[in-house]
Amino acid sequence: MHDFHYLNHELYCEDVKVSDIVKKTGTPAYIYSYKTIVEHIQKIQKAFASVKPLVCFAMKANSNLAVIKAAVKAGAGLDIVSVGELFRAKQADCDPQKIVFAGVGKTAEEIAEAIHYGILLFNVESGPELESINAVAAKLKKKVNVSLRVNPGVDPHTHHHIATGKAESKFGIDLETAKELFRNRKKLSFLNFCAIHVHIGSQITIGEPFVEAFQKVLAFVSELEKMGARIKYLNLGGGLGVIYDNENPQTADQFAKKILPLFKGKKFQLIFEPGRFIVGNAGILVTEVIYIKKTNVKNFAIIDAAMNDLIRPSLYGAFHGVWPLSEKDKARKLVYDVVGPICESGDVLAKDRHIQELGAGDQVALMTAGAYGFVMSSNYNSRPRICEVMVKGKKFAVIRKRETLQSLIAGESIPSFV
Ligand SMILES: *Cc1c(COP(=O)(O)O)cnc(C)c1O
C-alpha cells in the first residue's frame, strides 16, 4: 500500500497535490510519503510483535537524512554498509545498539569508526574480515559482536543482479567454511561470535525461499550450539518484494505466518533488514515531458529525468509505472517509450506503455521509485542531481536541494601543467 492516489483526476501524495509541489521545486523531483515509510516499518513490527524483532532499515535503499530519521523515530534501527552511512546514521541520532554493519569490503578505518560508535554487531563475510575486525578491536581494547553471514545456497527466484544467497555469489560464507571459522574462534579473542546473518537477495515475492534458507540456518545454528556456541541474534536479512507492476508479493503478515513457526520456542533475538519494503513505494520520481517525438514505428515521450536519476530500468530492466499528474477526461491512450535526454540508447525509463496522450509540458510520475532511486543517481552527462521532497499530511519540505551547475564542478581543479 502507498499514499499516492487521485482526487478529482489530480495525483496526490498524502494530502498534497503533487503538481503543487513541483510548481515550487521544479522537475525532476523525488517525492516521498512520510506516512508510507512509517507504516511499512510498523507492518513488520506488528506482524512479528510476538517476538519483538529489531527492524534495521537497510539505508542503502534510501539514505536521505529525513528518510532515515523517519525510520529511526518509528523505532527502527539501521543496516549500514559504509562509514558514509554510519556518518548519516549518527546525524539521525540512531541508537548505536540498533545498528548492524554489512558488506564484503569493510576497511580497518570503517571498522574502527563503527567500534567507536558502539554498534550492535558486524555482519561478517569472510575469514580475513574476521581477522581485521579482531585486530582493530584489540587495538581499541573492545570486545565486539560479530555475526557470520552464511550463504545457504538458496535460489530466491529474483533478478540475478540482486540474488545473493546462491553458492556462486560473492556474498556470505558457505556453511562448511563458517563452521571452520567458528571452530577457530579462540584465536580471535576480541570477537564475540553471538549471531548468524543471512540475506538471500532482493525483491523476493514469495515465502518459500526464505523458509528454505531459515531452516538451513536453524539447522546450522544447532550444529554450532553443539560446538559450544551461544547464538543470541539471528539476523534474517531483507529482501521482501514490493509491487512495481503486477507482482503479488507477500504481505508482512503473510511473511510472518510462514516464518514465525520456524522460531517457535526458540529464544533468538530476531533482526530484519528490509530496505525496499520500507521505502520502495513510498517514493515517486516526478518528471516533465520536454518533447514528443513520433517516428514511423514509435512514439517517444522525451522527459527531463534520465537514467542518471533513476538507473533501475537500464540496470535491471526494472519496471516503473507511469502515472500522469493530471488525468485527462476521455483522453485516448497511445503507446509510448518514455526516454531521457542522455546520449545512451539504454536511457529508457519505461518501454511500450499505454499512457493517456501526452504533450510537451505534461508531467508524469514514475512510480515505486523510493528505493534504489536517488541513492543510485549520478552526475552522468553533467546533469545536476535532482531534489528530494518529503510530504507528511498537508505539509511538504525539500529534504535535499537540487544541485546547481556550480556543485557539478565542486572539488575539481585544473592543475598548472594543463
Ligand atoms: C541490500 C541489503 C538489504 C536490503 O535489501 P532489500 O531487498 O532492499 O530489502 C538487507 N541486507 C543486506 C545485507 C543487504 O545487502
The ligand as an SDF file (V2000), in Angstrom:
LIG
                    3D

 15 15  0  0  0  0  0  0  0  0999 V2000
   20.6450   -4.7290    0.2710 C   0  0  0  0  0  0  0  0  0  0  0  0
   20.5940   -5.4670    1.5430 C   0  0  0  0  0  0  0  0  0  0  0  0
   19.4400   -5.4510    2.3300 C   0  0  0  0  0  0  0  0  0  0  0  0
   18.1790   -4.7720    1.8910 C   0  0  0  0  0  0  0  0  0  0  0  0
   17.6170   -5.4270    0.8020 O   0  0  0  0  0  0  0  0  0  0  0  0
   16.1240   -5.0800    0.3320 P   0  0  0  0  0  0  0  0  0  0  0  0
   15.8830   -6.0070   -0.7880 O   0  0  0  0  0  0  0  0  0  0  0  0
   16.1140   -3.6620   -0.0740 O   0  0  0  0  0  0  0  0  0  0  0  0
   15.2200   -5.3590    1.4850 O   0  0  0  0  0  0  0  0  0  0  0  0
   19.4840   -6.0920    3.5480 C   0  0  0  0  0  0  0  0  0  0  0  0
   20.5970   -6.7350    3.9840 N   0  0  0  0  0  0  0  0  0  0  0  0
   21.7100   -6.7750    3.2420 C   0  0  0  0  0  0  0  0  0  0  0  0
   22.8930   -7.4840    3.7670 C   0  0  0  0  0  0  0  0  0  0  0  0
   21.7500   -6.1490    2.0060 C   0  0  0  0  0  0  0  0  0  0  0  0
   22.8530   -6.2240    1.2610 O   0  0  0  0  0  0  0  0  0  0  0  0
  1  2  1  0
  2  3  1  0
  2 14  2  0
  3  4  1  0
  3 10  2  0
  4  5  1  0
  5  6  1  0
  6  7  2  0
  6  8  1  0
  6  9  1  0
 10 11  1  0
 11 12  2  0
 12 13  1  0
 12 14  1  0
 14 15  1  0
M  END
$$$$
